[in-house]
Amino acid sequence: MSGPIVWFSGVDWDNVFHTDRRMVEAIAEYHDVIFVDAPSRGQWAGWLRGQPPAVEQTLPRVRRLRVPALPLATKPVSRLMTRLLQRWTLRRNLPAGLVPAAVVVANPVTRFPQSFGGRRILFATDDWLAGSGLMGLSPRWVRRVVSANAREADAVAAVAPVLLQQLLSLAAEGVTAEVLPNGAPPPGTPPHGSEAVAILVGHLNERLDLACLNAVVDAGVRLRILGPRVDRDPDYARRLDALLGRPGVEWLGRLVKPEQVVRELAAVRVGLTPYLINAFNQASFPLKTLDYIAAGLPVVSTDLDASRWLGSEHIRIADGPEAFAQLVVECIAKPPSRAESQDLQRLAGEHGWPERAAQMLRLAGIATD
């Protein structure tokens, strides 16, 4: 029998607003996966008590492995030690003699394990080279790791064509390559739109255009925000604090369950994708847009390539904060009809995670029949 896929994530399993977990959940319909969390200093407590982390069964075919990280984990010596701990922890919890079917690295700082077996797949979910500063990582270190992984990969994949070209420029000649956009969750119950509210789901960080969000609130629209803060820049943090403290803005915080997201999306009238327009964001494929359309919600987005690629008249593109707010006001005034919601949900069905998982499994050489 083929061994599991070992998935080196850039986040932990509890992060519901991320590609890694969504993809792995879909893959698990067909194949076993060991999901390796991003190393965390919070895992040291168990080690100090003599209880190294063990594999946790999160789904019938998904085992989660938590990995400790040393303090100052981005420094050279700590990076090396953290990598060794990651490999040791994985070896300790992998059955003796079991060779992985594939190893997927979906982050910019984990090197492919040497002498580990399995097909090697590098999967870029963001522009890691351009975004290293946003992630608080050394640009030189990120480039070195990504370049080495690209050279050693049997296959490279990315959520956007520009990212795939970036990996191909670093990879060995003849490597298998595929664009693998983010997917949509299964379509849910069409929204009832009972609340005249605009919603924003996902991480709160420097990628968001706060001018667009403030313009929405200035226009008298109630704004509900679901998701954790992961911002780093002090000036941006002050501006984000000011937005979250405004009357008419409700922030539900970090601990949001997937079922709560579904309920909230059903209750409101429009979903927001207010990304700043820059090279880093244009190389992304926001999950939030796909979550909205799966719920049957119209979307107001800044001018992102991913939003245009989906090709729906119900995903409305704004150029600037005033235009963004005006489109939101129009959506609030006219909730989506059942036919409009069904059109959006049909679109979501065409871009579901099962199709994306099948793509990844083909790259791994695993049949889904």
N, C-alpha and C positions, 0 to 999 in steps of 0.2 A: 504493500500500500504506500502511496505517495505521502511524504512527510508534510507537516504543516507549512503554511506561509508564515514567515517571521516578518512582522511589520514594525519597523523602527519609526515611531511617530514623533512629530514635533510638539505634541501636546499630550495631556493625560486623557484617559478614557472618559472621565467625567465631563469633559468639555463637549457640550452638545452642539456648539456652533462651529464645527470644524470638519473639513473634508475627511480626515483620517478615520474618524469613528463612523461616519456615514458610509464610506466605502467598505470598511471592514464588516460592518453589519450586513451589507449586501453580499459580499464575498462569502460570508459564513452560511449563506443558504446553500452553498455548493462545496465548501472546503474548510478544513480546520485552519485557524489562525492563532498565532501567539502575538498579542498586541503589546509591544514594549513601550511603556510610557516614556516621555521625556524625563531624563534624570532630574530628581527633585531633592533639595536639601531636607525637605520634610520627612524623608524616609530614613534619616539617620537615627531617629529615636529608637526604632526597632533594632537597628544594628547595635546600638549602645547597650540594649538590654539582652543582647545575644540572640536576637530573633531576626535573622536576615529575611527579606521579603520573599514570599512564595508566590507561585502562580495562583491567581484568583479566577475562578470560572465565572465569567460575566454573562455569557450566552452558551447554549449547548455546544457550539463549535468555536467559541472564542475564549481563550485564556489570556488574562491580563497579567503583565509582569511589571511591578513597580521597581524602579532603580534609584539608588541613592546618588546624590551628587555632592562632591566636596564643597565646602565654602570657597568663595572666589572661583567658581567653576569655570569661568571664562579665561582664567590665567593659564599659561602653558603647562605648568606642572599639574595643576588641578584638572585640566582637560585630559591629560594623559591618564591620571589615576581614575577619573570618572569613567573614561572609556574602558579601562581594564576592569573596573567594577561592573560595568554594564555587561561585558562579555562573560565575566565569571558568573554573574547572577543568571544570565541566560543559560550557560552551559550547565549550571547546577540544577536548573529546572527543566532541561530538555532531556527526555528519556535517552538512556545510553544507546548509542548506535543509530539514533534516528537522524536522518539527513533531511533538512528542510527542502520542500519542493522549490521554494523561491525565497529570496530575501529582498524585501522592499525597503529602501531608505527614502523616507518622505520628509526629511528635514535637512538643513544645511550644515549640520555639525557632527553627524554620525558617519564614520567611515565604514565601508563594507567590511565585515569580519573576514579575516584571512583563513584559508583552509577550513571553511565552514560548510561548503557544498551548497547546492541550489542555484537556480538561475537568479542573476543579480539585476534588479530593476531600480532605477533612480527615477523618482516621481516628484516633479516640481509643482507644488501647489501655490507658489508665489514667486515673485522675482527676488530670490534670496540675495543675489549679488547687489542689487540696488537697494534692498531693504534691510541690509545688515545693521545699519545705524538705528533704524526704527525698532529693531529687535534687541538692541543693546549688545550687539556682537561685533567683534573685530572684523572689518571688511577683508583684511588680508587673510585671516584664518578661514573665513567663509569661502573665499575664492579658492584657497588651497584645497579645502575638503571637497567642495563641489567639483573642482577640476579633476581631482584624483578619482572620485566616484564615477564621474562621467567617462573617464578613460577605461575604468574597470567594468563598467556596466555591460550586460548582455542586451539590455533594452533600456531606453529612456522614454519617459512620458511626461506630459505637462498639461496643465489646464487651459493653456492658451498657445496659439501658434508661435507668438514671439518668444515665449519661454522655451518651447521645443527647439526653435532655431538656436537659442542661446546654449542649450545643452549639446546640440549637435556640433556646434563650433568647438566644443571642448572634448567631444567623445571620439572614440576610435572609429576609423572608416568602416562602413558596413554595419554599424550597430542598428538594431531594430528600433524604430521610433514611431510614436503615435500621439496625436493630440487626444487628450482624455478630459473633456470639460467636467465641471461639477454636475451632479445630478439633482433631481427634484425628489422629494419624499412622495409617497403615495398620495394621490388626490384625496382630500378629506371632504367633509360635508360643506357644501357651498356656504359662504358667509351670510349671516342674516343682517349684518351691518347695523345692529341696533344702537351702537354708540357712534356719535359723530366725532370720531377719533382717528388720527393718523398714527401708524405704528412703525417703530424702528426696532429690529431685532439684530443681535450679534454683538461682536466685540466693540467696545468704545475706545477708540484710540485715534492717533494722529491721521489716519486715513480719511476720517469723516470731515466733511465740509460743514463746520459749525455755523458759517454764515447762512447756509441754506436752512439749517434747522432753526436758527433764530428768526429767519424771515418767515418761516411757517408759524411760529408762535406769535410773531408780530402781527400776522394776518388774522389772529384770533382763533387759530386751530388748536385744539387740545392734542397734546403729543404724549404717547405712551412709549417707553423705552424698556426693552428687555435685554439683558446681557451684562457681562462683567466689564469693569474698567481695566484696561491694560495699557493705558497711556503712560508715557515716560517723561515727556518734555514739561518742565514746570510751568512755562507760560501757557501751553495748551491746557494743562491741568486746571489752571485758574479760569480759563475761558469755559472749559467743560463744567467746572463747578458752578459757574454763573448760569449756564444753560439749565443744568439739572435743578437749580434752586428757583427757577422762574415759576410764577403762577401758571397753571395750565400744563406743566410738565410733570409727568409721573414716571419715576424710574423704579422698576421692580427689582433691580439689583442682580447680583451674581447667581444666586441659587435658584435658577429657573429650570424646571423639569420639562422634558419634551412635550408631555401632555398639556402643560400649562401654556406653552407656546401655541399649540393647536387651538386651545380654547380662546386665547386672546386674539388670534388671527381671525377666528370666526365672528368675533364680536365687533370688529372695527370696519372701516370703509376703504382704507388705502394703505399700502406698504411703501416705505421710503428706502431708497438706496442713494444716499447723499455723499458719494465719494468725491474727494478732491480729484481734479483732472491732472494727472501727471503720469510719467512713464511707468512708475511702480503700480499704480492702480489700473492702468490700462492693460497690464499683463495679468490681471487677476480675473476671477470669475466668481462674483459674490454669491455666496450661498443664500443670502437673505432674499434675493430676487426670486430664486427658485422656490423658496419656502412660501413666498407670497402667492405666486401663481398656482402652486399646488393647493393652496387654500381658496383659490378662486378670487383673490384680491387683485384689483388693478394696482399698478406700480408707477410711482414717479421716481425717475432716476436722473442723475447727472449724466453727461454724455459719455458713457462707457462703451467700449467696443462690445463687451459681453452683453449689455442690454440691447444693443442694436442687433447683435447676432441672433438673439432669440426671435426677432422679427414679428412682434405682436403689436397691433395698434393699441392694445391695452397696457403696454409698457411705454409710458409717456416720457419723452426725453426733454430735459430742461437745460437751457444755457444761462446759468447765472442764478443767484439767490432769488431775485424777484420773480423770474419766470418759474422757478421751482415752486415757490410759495403759491403762485397763481394756479398752477396745475393741481396742487394739493387742495386748494379751496374748491376748485371745480369738482374734484373727485368726492370731497366731503358733501357737497351740495347735491350730488347725484350718485347715490350708491349703485354698485354694479347690478345689472339685471341678472336673472338666472341664466339667460343665454350667454351673457358676457362672462360670467363666472365659469360656465361649462366650457366655453372656448379656452379660457386660461387653463383650466384643469386638463383639457385634452392636450394642450401644449406641454404641460408638466408631464403627462403620461408619455409623451414622445421623448422626454429627456430624463427618464427615471434612473435611479441607482442600479436596478438590475442590469440595464444595458451597459452602464459604466463598469460594473463588476465583471460582466462577461468580457469586456475589452481587456481589463487587467488580467483576468485569468488566461486569456489567449496569450498575452505577453509572457505569462509565467509558464506557458506550455501545458496548461491544465484544461482538460475537457469539461464542459458543463452539461453534457448529455446525461 
